[in-house]
Amino acid sequence: MSLLCILFTGLAILIAFILVLFVVQRLVTTPLPIIKRHKKEQRYFDPVIVSDAEFPSIEEEPSLDLSVIIPAFNEEKRLPIMLDECLEFLEEKSKESSFTYEVIVVSDGSSDGTISVALQYSERHTTDKFRVMELIENRGKGGAVRMGMLSARGRHLLFADADGATKFSDYGKLDVTLRDITKNWQEDAIVIGSRAHLEEEAIASRSLFRTFLMYGFHFLVWLFAVRSVRDTQCGFKLLTRPAARKLFNILHVERWAFDVELLYIAERLNIPIREVAVNWKEIEGSKLTPFWSWLQMGVDLFLIWFRYTIGAWRVDLKPHSN
């Protein structure tokens, strides 16, 4: 009898917890995100003419081929290496054809010299090709990427990590795949860089604990959110402008798990997603702390699933015609 009593008590507590969570989530969340933007974040500084200018909107017609969004939080040391490689590739590509581009570095409330470093590139390449967005407070990587995306001019939009872990020239592989699955930039599509092919090598160099965390995270992603993608977290993703406009306007999560929600929404909307293997290497100075960051992401994964399931967060389920 005591065992049966314990089981019933445990079940009652679980049901009560779910009911309380249901009520709380319906009360404290909105179906669509409330995107706040300070006036200063709507403008960028032009160091050549020493004046501010207003960022455009993703709702406007595009005026160039590619926008590269780089979220950066206290990245003054790692950012120059990534930018040198990125800009060298883009400049060479622009010489070979009519290809046009812009780079937007989004400083996510940085307290070091990130903005100063980025403005040096803006002065060197002009704001027609390089712009710096300064967020007043730290929003998280997802929030920084969103702000850059909503201010971009490109037909295609790529976000890439500031640490340069992915070889930037792999953009070419993503671009080829994107063009294979779309007729033009006006169709919805996402192509993401993937490190899944490097998993065995990563396991060999990682501790048993970090390997356990990695597999646990992959299982939770599959269980609660995304099932068509093996590597959701690689910070190298290319989107068409309509896909970026849809997804980043309804994305809620602003921290590490934003990639998962982004792909979860894309799956719900039947937006085509492709994975492409990219070169990747681990760079020192990661902002992730293995246990606590992954625990936070695990909680976020459950809440993403729970909030969409109970209707606290909503997404248009009408499939897009592509």
TORKOLMAR-905113 format. One record per residue (C-alpha): residue number from 1; residue in three letters; chain; y, z, x. Coordinates in Angstrom, 1 decimal, decimal comma. Example, Ala and Ser with C-alpha at 12.3 -4.5 7.8 and 13.67 -1.06 7.14 Angstrom:
BEGIN
(1; 'ALA'; 'A'; (-4,5; 7,8; 12,3)),
(2; 'SER'; 'A'; (-1,1; 7,1; 13,7)),
END
This chain:
BEGIN
(1; 'MET'; 'A'; (0,0; 0,0; 0,0)),
(2; 'SER'; 'A'; (2,4; 0,9; 2,8)),
(3; 'LEU'; 'A'; (2,0; -2,6; 4,3)),
(4; 'LEU'; 'A'; (2,6; -4,3; 1,0)),
(5; 'CYS'; 'A'; (5,7; -2,1; 0,5)),
(6; 'ILE'; 'A'; (7,0; -3,1; 3,9)),
(7; 'LEU'; 'A'; (6,5; -6,8; 3,0)),
(8; 'PHE'; 'A'; (8,3; -6,5; -0,3)),
(9; 'THR'; 'A'; (11,1; -4,5; 1,3)),
(10; 'GLY'; 'A'; (11,5; -7,1; 4,0)),
(11; 'LEU'; 'A'; (11,5; -10,0; 1,5)),
(12; 'ALA'; 'A'; (14,1; -8,2; -0,6)),
(13; 'ILE'; 'A'; (16,3; -7,7; 2,4)),
(14; 'LEU'; 'A'; (15,9; -11,4; 3,4)),
(15; 'ILE'; 'A'; (16,8; -12,5; -0,1)),
(16; 'ALA'; 'A'; (19,8; -10,2; -0,3)),
(17; 'PHE'; 'A'; (21,0; -11,5; 3,1)),
(18; 'ILE'; 'A'; (20,7; -15,1; 2,0)),
(19; 'LEU'; 'A'; (22,6; -14,4; -1,2)),
(20; 'VAL'; 'A'; (25,4; -12,6; 0,6)),
(21; 'LEU'; 'A'; (25,6; -15,4; 3,2)),
(22; 'PHE'; 'A'; (25,7; -17,9; 0,4)),
(23; 'VAL'; 'A'; (28,6; -16,1; -1,4)),
(24; 'VAL'; 'A'; (30,5; -15,5; 1,9)),
(25; 'GLN'; 'A'; (30,1; -19,1; 3,1)),
(26; 'ARG'; 'A'; (31,3; -20,5; -0,3)),
(27; 'LEU'; 'A'; (34,3; -18,2; -0,2)),
(28; 'VAL'; 'A'; (35,4; -18,7; 3,4)),
(29; 'THR'; 'A'; (34,8; -22,4; 4,0)),
(30; 'THR'; 'A'; (36,3; -25,6; 2,6)),
(31; 'PRO'; 'A'; (34,4; -28,8; 1,7)),
(32; 'LEU'; 'A'; (36,5; -30,7; 4,2)),
(33; 'PRO'; 'A'; (38,0; -29,2; 7,4)),
(34; 'ILE'; 'A'; (41,6; -28,2; 7,5)),
(35; 'ILE'; 'A'; (42,9; -30,0; 10,6)),
(36; 'LYS'; 'A'; (45,9; -28,1; 12,0)),
(37; 'ARG'; 'A'; (48,2; -29,9; 14,5)),
(38; 'HIS'; 'A'; (51,3; -28,4; 16,2)),
(39; 'LYS'; 'A'; (54,3; -30,6; 16,4)),
(40; 'LYS'; 'A'; (54,1; -30,6; 20,2)),
(41; 'GLU'; 'A'; (50,5; -31,9; 20,0)),
(42; 'GLN'; 'A'; (51,7; -35,0; 18,1)),
(43; 'ARG'; 'A'; (53,7; -36,2; 21,1)),
(44; 'TYR'; 'A'; (52,9; -37,1; 24,7)),
(45; 'PHE'; 'A'; (55,2; -36,9; 27,8)),
(46; 'ASP'; 'A'; (56,2; -40,1; 29,6)),
(47; 'PRO'; 'A'; (56,9; -39,1; 33,2)),
(48; 'VAL'; 'A'; (58,4; -42,5; 34,1)),
(49; 'ILE'; 'A'; (61,3; -42,3; 31,6)),
(50; 'VAL'; 'A'; (61,1; -38,5; 31,4)),
(51; 'SER'; 'A'; (60,9; -38,5; 27,6)),
(52; 'ASP'; 'A'; (58,5; -37,7; 24,8)),
(53; 'ALA'; 'A'; (56,9; -40,3; 22,5)),
(54; 'GLU'; 'A'; (54,7; -39,9; 19,4)),
(55; 'PHE'; 'A'; (51,0; -40,5; 19,4)),
(56; 'PRO'; 'A'; (49,7; -43,2; 17,0)),
(57; 'SER'; 'A'; (47,1; -42,5; 14,4)),
(58; 'ILE'; 'A'; (43,5; -43,7; 14,0)),
(59; 'GLU'; 'A'; (44,5; -44,7; 10,5)),
(60; 'GLU'; 'A'; (46,6; -47,5; 12,0)),
(61; 'GLU'; 'A'; (45,3; -50,9; 13,1)),
(62; 'PRO'; 'A'; (44,0; -50,9; 16,7)),
(63; 'SER'; 'A'; (46,0; -52,5; 19,5)),
(64; 'LEU'; 'A'; (43,6; -52,5; 22,4)),
(65; 'ASP'; 'A'; (39,8; -52,7; 23,2)),
(66; 'LEU'; 'A'; (38,8; -49,2; 24,4)),
(67; 'SER'; 'A'; (40,1; -45,7; 24,2)),
(68; 'VAL'; 'A'; (38,6; -43,1; 26,5)),
(69; 'ILE'; 'A'; (39,0; -39,5; 25,4)),
(70; 'ILE'; 'A'; (38,5; -36,9; 28,0)),
(71; 'PRO'; 'A'; (38,5; -33,2; 26,9)),
(72; 'ALA'; 'A'; (39,6; -30,9; 29,7)),
(73; 'PHE'; 'A'; (39,7; -27,1; 29,8)),
(74; 'ASN'; 'A'; (40,8; -25,8; 33,3)),
(75; 'GLU'; 'A'; (39,6; -28,9; 35,0)),
(76; 'GLU'; 'A'; (42,2; -29,4; 37,8)),
(77; 'LYS'; 'A'; (39,5; -29,5; 40,5)),
(78; 'ARG'; 'A'; (36,9; -31,7; 38,9)),
(79; 'LEU'; 'A'; (39,1; -34,0; 36,9)),
(80; 'PRO'; 'A'; (40,5; -36,2; 39,7)),
(81; 'ILE'; 'A'; (37,0; -37,2; 40,8)),
(82; 'MET'; 'A'; (36,1; -38,3; 37,3)),
(83; 'LEU'; 'A'; (39,4; -40,1; 36,7)),
(84; 'ASP'; 'A'; (39,3; -42,0; 40,0)),
(85; 'GLU'; 'A'; (35,9; -43,4; 39,1)),
(86; 'CYS'; 'A'; (36,8; -44,1; 35,5)),
(87; 'LEU'; 'A'; (40,1; -45,8; 36,2)),
(88; 'GLU'; 'A'; (38,7; -47,9; 39,1)),
(89; 'PHE'; 'A'; (36,0; -49,2; 36,7)),
(90; 'LEU'; 'A'; (38,4; -49,9; 33,9)),
(91; 'GLU'; 'A'; (41,0; -51,6; 36,2)),
(92; 'GLU'; 'A'; (38,3; -53,9; 37,6)),
(93; 'LYS'; 'A'; (37,1; -54,8; 34,1)),
(94; 'SER'; 'A'; (40,6; -55,5; 33,0)),
(95; 'LYS'; 'A'; (41,1; -58,0; 35,9)),
(96; 'GLU'; 'A'; (38,0; -60,0; 35,0)),
(97; 'SER'; 'A'; (38,9; -60,6; 31,3)),
(98; 'SER'; 'A'; (41,5; -59,8; 28,6)),
(99; 'PHE'; 'A'; (40,0; -56,3; 28,3)),
(100; 'THR'; 'A'; (42,6; -53,6; 27,5)),
(101; 'TYR'; 'A'; (42,2; -49,9; 27,6)),
(102; 'GLU'; 'A'; (43,8; -46,5; 27,4)),
(103; 'VAL'; 'A'; (42,7; -43,0; 28,7)),
(104; 'ILE'; 'A'; (43,7; -39,9; 26,8)),
(105; 'VAL'; 'A'; (43,2; -36,6; 28,6)),
(106; 'VAL'; 'A'; (43,3; -33,7; 26,1)),
(107; 'SER'; 'A'; (44,1; -30,4; 27,8)),
(108; 'ASP'; 'A'; (42,4; -27,8; 25,6)),
(109; 'GLY'; 'A'; (44,8; -24,9; 26,2)),
(110; 'SER'; 'A'; (44,3; -25,1; 30,0)),
(111; 'SER'; 'A'; (45,9; -22,3; 32,0)),
(112; 'ASP'; 'A'; (45,5; -24,0; 35,4)),
(113; 'GLY'; 'A'; (47,0; -27,2; 36,8)),
(114; 'THR'; 'A'; (45,0; -29,6; 34,6)),
(115; 'ILE'; 'A'; (48,1; -31,0; 32,8)),
(116; 'SER'; 'A'; (50,0; -31,4; 36,1)),
(117; 'VAL'; 'A'; (47,1; -33,3; 37,6)),
(118; 'ALA'; 'A'; (46,7; -35,5; 34,5)),
(119; 'LEU'; 'A'; (50,5; -36,3; 34,4)),
(120; 'GLN'; 'A'; (50,3; -37,7; 38,0)),
(121; 'TYR'; 'A'; (47,8; -40,3; 36,7)),
(122; 'SER'; 'A'; (50,1; -41,0; 33,8)),
(123; 'GLU'; 'A'; (53,0; -41,6; 36,1)),
(124; 'ARG'; 'A'; (50,9; -43,9; 38,4)),
(125; 'HIS'; 'A'; (49,3; -46,0; 35,6)),
(126; 'THR'; 'A'; (52,1; -45,7; 32,9)),
(127; 'THR'; 'A'; (51,6; -44,3; 29,5)),
(128; 'ASP'; 'A'; (50,5; -47,6; 28,2)),
(129; 'LYS'; 'A'; (47,2; -46,9; 29,9)),
(130; 'PHE'; 'A'; (47,2; -43,2; 30,4)),
(131; 'ARG'; 'A'; (48,4; -40,4; 28,1)),
(132; 'VAL'; 'A'; (48,1; -36,6; 28,2)),
(133; 'MET'; 'A'; (47,8; -34,5; 25,1)),
(134; 'GLU'; 'A'; (48,5; -30,8; 25,5)),
(135; 'LEU'; 'A'; (46,9; -28,5; 22,9)),
(136; 'ILE'; 'A'; (48,8; -25,3; 22,4)),
(137; 'GLU'; 'A'; (45,7; -23,2; 22,2)),
(138; 'ASN'; 'A'; (42,1; -23,6; 23,1)),
(139; 'ARG'; 'A'; (40,2; -25,2; 20,2)),
(140; 'GLY'; 'A'; (36,9; -25,9; 21,9)),
(141; 'LYS'; 'A'; (35,5; -29,2; 23,2)),
(142; 'GLY'; 'A'; (34,9; -30,6; 19,7)),
(143; 'GLY'; 'A'; (38,4; -29,8; 18,6)),
(144; 'ALA'; 'A'; (39,9; -31,4; 21,8)),
(145; 'VAL'; 'A'; (37,8; -34,6; 21,3)),
(146; 'ARG'; 'A'; (38,8; -34,8; 17,6)),
(147; 'MET'; 'A'; (42,5; -34,6; 18,5)),
(148; 'GLY'; 'A'; (42,1; -37,4; 21,1)),
(149; 'MET'; 'A'; (40,1; -39,5; 18,7)),
(150; 'LEU'; 'A'; (42,7; -39,2; 15,9)),
(151; 'SER'; 'A'; (45,4; -40,4; 18,3)),
(152; 'ALA'; 'A'; (43,6; -43,4; 19,8)),
(153; 'ARG'; 'A'; (44,5; -47,1; 19,7)),
(154; 'GLY'; 'A'; (41,1; -48,6; 20,6)),
(155; 'ARG'; 'A'; (38,7; -50,8; 18,6)),
(156; 'HIS'; 'A'; (36,0; -48,8; 20,3)),
(157; 'LEU'; 'A'; (36,3; -45,2; 21,3)),
(158; 'LEU'; 'A'; (34,4; -43,4; 24,0)),
(159; 'PHE'; 'A'; (34,5; -39,7; 24,8)),
(160; 'ALA'; 'A'; (33,4; -38,6; 28,3)),
(161; 'ASP'; 'A'; (33,2; -35,2; 30,0)),
(162; 'ALA'; 'A'; (35,8; -34,3; 32,6)),
(163; 'ASP'; 'A'; (33,2; -33,2; 35,1)),
(164; 'GLY'; 'A'; (32,0; -36,8; 35,8)),
(165; 'ALA'; 'A'; (28,4; -35,9; 35,4)),
(166; 'THR'; 'A'; (27,7; -39,3; 33,8)),
(167; 'LYS'; 'A'; (28,3; -42,4; 36,0)),
(168; 'PHE'; 'A'; (31,2; -44,1; 34,2)),
(169; 'SER'; 'A'; (30,0; -47,6; 34,9)),
(170; 'ASP'; 'A'; (27,2; -46,9; 32,4)),
(171; 'TYR'; 'A'; (29,8; -47,6; 29,7)),
(172; 'GLY'; 'A'; (28,7; -51,2; 30,2)),
(173; 'LYS'; 'A'; (25,2; -50,4; 28,9)),
(174; 'LEU'; 'A'; (26,6; -48,6; 25,9)),
(175; 'ASP'; 'A'; (29,0; -51,4; 25,1)),
(176; 'VAL'; 'A'; (26,2; -54,1; 25,2)),
(177; 'THR'; 'A'; (24,1; -52,0; 22,8)),
(178; 'LEU'; 'A'; (27,0; -51,4; 20,5)),
(179; 'ARG'; 'A'; (27,7; -55,2; 20,3)),
(180; 'ASP'; 'A'; (24,0; -55,8; 19,6)),
(181; 'ILE'; 'A'; (24,0; -53,7; 16,5)),
(182; 'THR'; 'A'; (27,4; -54,7; 15,1)),
(183; 'LYS'; 'A'; (29,0; -58,0; 14,3)),
(184; 'ASN'; 'A'; (32,5; -56,6; 15,1)),
(185; 'TRP'; 'A'; (34,4; -53,4; 15,7)),
(186; 'GLN'; 'A'; (35,1; -53,0; 12,0)),
(187; 'GLU'; 'A'; (31,5; -51,9; 11,3)),
(188; 'ASP'; 'A'; (30,2; -48,4; 11,7)),
(189; 'ALA'; 'A'; (28,0; -47,7; 14,7)),
(190; 'ILE'; 'A'; (27,5; -45,1; 17,5)),
(191; 'VAL'; 'A'; (25,8; -45,5; 20,8)),
(192; 'ILE'; 'A'; (25,2; -42,3; 22,8)),
(193; 'GLY'; 'A'; (24,3; -41,8; 26,5)),
(194; 'SER'; 'A'; (21,0; -40,0; 26,8)),
(195; 'ARG'; 'A'; (19,4; -37,8; 29,6)),
(196; 'ALA'; 'A'; (16,1; -37,6; 27,8)),
(197; 'HIS'; 'A'; (14,5; -39,8; 30,5)),
(198; 'LEU'; 'A'; (15,5; -37,1; 33,1)),
(199; 'GLU'; 'A'; (13,8; -34,2; 31,3)),
(200; 'GLU'; 'A'; (10,8; -33,9; 33,6)),
(201; 'GLU'; 'A'; (13,0; -33,9; 36,7)),
(202; 'ALA'; 'A'; (15,3; -31,3; 35,0)),
(203; 'ILE'; 'A'; (12,3; -29,0; 34,2)),
(204; 'ALA'; 'A'; (11,1; -29,2; 37,9)),
(205; 'SER'; 'A'; (14,5; -27,9; 39,1)),
(206; 'ARG'; 'A'; (15,2; -25,3; 36,5)),
(207; 'SER'; 'A'; (13,9; -21,7; 36,0)),
(208; 'LEU'; 'A'; (11,3; -21,0; 33,4)),
(209; 'PHE'; 'A'; (13,9; -19,2; 31,3)),
(210; 'ARG'; 'A'; (16,3; -22,1; 31,2)),
(211; 'THR'; 'A'; (13,4; -24,5; 30,4)),
(212; 'PHE'; 'A'; (12,5; -22,2; 27,5)),
(213; 'LEU'; 'A'; (16,1; -22,2; 26,2)),
(214; 'MET'; 'A'; (16,2; -26,0; 26,5)),
(215; 'TYR'; 'A'; (13,0; -26,5; 24,5)),
(216; 'GLY'; 'A'; (14,1; -23,9; 22,0)),
(217; 'PHE'; 'A'; (17,5; -25,6; 21,5)),
(218; 'HIS'; 'A'; (15,8; -29,1; 21,0)),
(219; 'PHE'; 'A'; (13,5; -27,6; 18,4)),
(220; 'LEU'; 'A'; (16,4; -26,0; 16,5)),
(221; 'VAL'; 'A'; (18,3; -29,3; 16,6)),
(222; 'TRP'; 'A'; (15,3; -31,1; 15,2)),
(223; 'LEU'; 'A'; (14,6; -28,4; 12,6)),
(224; 'PHE'; 'A'; (18,1; -28,0; 11,2)),
(225; 'ALA'; 'A'; (20,1; -31,1; 11,9)),
(226; 'VAL'; 'A'; (19,3; -34,3; 13,9)),
(227; 'ARG'; 'A'; (15,9; -36,0; 14,0)),
(228; 'SER'; 'A'; (16,6; -39,5; 15,2)),
(229; 'VAL'; 'A'; (18,1; -38,6; 18,6)),
(230; 'ARG'; 'A'; (16,4; -36,9; 21,5)),
(231; 'ASP'; 'A'; (19,5; -35,9; 23,5)),
(232; 'THR'; 'A'; (22,5; -34,8; 21,3)),
(233; 'GLN'; 'A'; (24,5; -33,1; 24,0)),
(234; 'CYS'; 'A'; (25,2; -35,7; 26,6)),
(235; 'GLY'; 'A'; (29,0; -36,0; 26,7)),
(236; 'PHE'; 'A'; (29,1; -39,8; 26,8)),
(237; 'LYS'; 'A'; (29,3; -41,3; 23,3)),
(238; 'LEU'; 'A'; (30,8; -44,6; 22,1)),
(239; 'LEU'; 'A'; (31,9; -45,2; 18,5)),
(240; 'THR'; 'A'; (33,5; -48,0; 16,6)),
(241; 'ARG'; 'A'; (36,9; -47,2; 15,2)),
(242; 'PRO'; 'A'; (35,8; -46,9; 11,5)),
(243; 'ALA'; 'A'; (32,9; -44,6; 12,5)),
(244; 'ALA'; 'A'; (35,2; -42,4; 14,5)),
(245; 'ARG'; 'A'; (37,7; -42,3; 11,7)),
(246; 'LYS'; 'A'; (35,1; -41,2; 9,1)),
(247; 'LEU'; 'A'; (33,3; -38,7; 11,3)),
(248; 'PHE'; 'A'; (36,2; -36,9; 13,0)),
(249; 'ASN'; 'A'; (38,1; -36,5; 9,8)),
(250; 'ILE'; 'A'; (35,2; -34,5; 8,2)),
(251; 'LEU'; 'A'; (33,8; -32,8; 11,3)),
(252; 'HIS'; 'A'; (34,0; -29,0; 11,0)),
(253; 'VAL'; 'A'; (32,5; -27,6; 14,2)),
(254; 'GLU'; 'A'; (35,0; -27,5; 17,1)),
(255; 'ARG'; 'A'; (33,0; -25,9; 19,9)),
(256; 'TRP'; 'A'; (29,8; -26,8; 21,8)),
(257; 'ALA'; 'A'; (27,6; -27,8; 18,7)),
(258; 'PHE'; 'A'; (30,1; -30,4; 17,5)),
(259; 'ASP'; 'A'; (27,9; -33,2; 18,9)),
(260; 'VAL'; 'A'; (25,1; -32,1; 16,6)),
(261; 'GLU'; 'A'; (27,3; -32,0; 13,4)),
(262; 'LEU'; 'A'; (28,7; -35,4; 14,4)),
(263; 'LEU'; 'A'; (25,2; -36,9; 14,5)),
(264; 'TYR'; 'A'; (24,1; -35,0; 11,5)),
(265; 'ILE'; 'A'; (26,9; -36,5; 9,4)),
(266; 'ALA'; 'A'; (26,2; -39,9; 10,9)),
(267; 'GLU'; 'A'; (22,6; -39,7; 9,8)),
(268; 'ARG'; 'A'; (23,6; -38,6; 6,3)),
(269; 'LEU'; 'A'; (25,9; -41,6; 6,1)),
(270; 'ASN'; 'A'; (23,3; -44,0; 7,4)),
(271; 'ILE'; 'A'; (25,6; -45,0; 10,3)),
(272; 'PRO'; 'A'; (23,5; -46,8; 13,0)),
(273; 'ILE'; 'A'; (22,8; -44,6; 16,1)),
(274; 'ARG'; 'A'; (21,3; -45,8; 19,3)),
(275; 'GLU'; 'A'; (20,4; -43,9; 22,5)),
(276; 'VAL'; 'A'; (20,9; -45,5; 25,9)),
(277; 'ALA'; 'A'; (19,6; -43,9; 29,1)),
(278; 'VAL'; 'A'; (22,4; -43,1; 31,6)),
(279; 'ASN'; 'A'; (22,7; -41,8; 35,1)),
(280; 'TRP'; 'A'; (23,5; -38,1; 35,1)),
(281; 'LYS'; 'A'; (23,8; -35,3; 37,6)),
(282; 'GLU'; 'A'; (24,6; -31,7; 37,2)),
(283; 'ILE'; 'A'; (28,0; -30,7; 38,4)),
(284; 'GLU'; 'A'; (29,0; -27,2; 39,5)),
(285; 'GLY'; 'A'; (31,6; -25,4; 37,5)),
(286; 'SER'; 'A'; (30,0; -25,7; 34,0)),
(287; 'LYS'; 'A'; (31,8; -23,6; 31,3)),
(288; 'LEU'; 'A'; (28,4; -22,9; 29,6)),
(289; 'THR'; 'A'; (26,7; -19,6; 30,2)),
(290; 'PRO'; 'A'; (23,0; -20,4; 29,6)),
(291; 'PHE'; 'A'; (22,0; -17,5; 27,2)),
(292; 'TRP'; 'A'; (25,1; -16,7; 25,3)),
(293; 'SER'; 'A'; (26,3; -20,3; 24,9)),
(294; 'TRP'; 'A'; (22,9; -21,4; 23,7)),
(295; 'LEU'; 'A'; (22,7; -18,4; 21,3)),
(296; 'GLN'; 'A'; (26,1; -19,4; 19,8)),
(297; 'MET'; 'A'; (24,9; -23,0; 19,5)),
(298; 'GLY'; 'A'; (21,7; -21,8; 17,8)),
(299; 'VAL'; 'A'; (23,7; -19,9; 15,2)),
(300; 'ASP'; 'A'; (26,0; -22,9; 14,7)),
(301; 'LEU'; 'A'; (23,0; -25,2; 14,1)),
(302; 'PHE'; 'A'; (21,7; -22,9; 11,4)),
(303; 'LEU'; 'A'; (25,1; -22,6; 9,8)),
(304; 'ILE'; 'A'; (25,6; -26,4; 9,9)),
(305; 'TRP'; 'A'; (22,4; -26,9; 8,0)),
(306; 'PHE'; 'A'; (23,1; -23,9; 5,6)),
(307; 'ARG'; 'A'; (26,6; -24,9; 4,8)),
(308; 'TYR'; 'A'; (25,8; -28,5; 4,0)),
(309; 'THR'; 'A'; (22,6; -27,5; 2,0)),
(310; 'ILE'; 'A'; (24,6; -25,1; -0,3)),
(311; 'GLY'; 'A'; (27,5; -27,5; -0,6)),
(312; 'ALA'; 'A'; (30,0; -25,3; 1,2)),
(313; 'TRP'; 'A'; (30,6; -28,4; 3,4)),
(314; 'ARG'; 'A'; (30,3; -31,8; 1,8)),
(315; 'VAL'; 'A'; (29,9; -35,3; 3,0)),
(316; 'ASP'; 'A'; (30,1; -38,6; 1,1)),
(317; 'LEU'; 'A'; (26,4; -39,5; 0,7)),
(318; 'LYS'; 'A'; (27,0; -43,1; -0,4)),
(319; 'PRO'; 'A'; (25,5; -45,2; 2,4)),
(320; 'HIS'; 'A'; (27,8; -47,5; 4,3)),
(321; 'SER'; 'A'; (27,1; -51,3; 4,3)),
(322; 'ASN'; 'A'; (26,8; -52,4; 7,9)),
END
